[in-house]
Amino acid sequence: MKQRLNKQKGLPFTQVQNELLNDKLISLKAKGIYAFMFSKPENWNFTIGSMSKQLKEGRDGIASAI
């Protein structure tokens, strides 16, 4: 899948390609993690700990999704 990076600063939403969302080889958990991570700025601290502070799933749920 060819990834096009088109993040516009300051907009209150994230766009995800339909190709990714419709891919049967990618789990629903992985799609959700991707959308969450893609919504963050490039310099955001992408660790299980930092994500668990903002997501319901907690450390174990995020680790299993990754």
Number of C-alpha atoms within 10 A of each C-alpha: 7 6 7 8 7 8 15 9 7 6 7 7 9 13 10 14 11 8 10 15 16 11 12 9 8 11 12 14 14 15 17 13 17 14 16 14 15 15 16 13 10 10 6 10 12 11 11 15 14 13 18 16 11 10 13 10 14 15 17 12 14 19 13 10 15 11
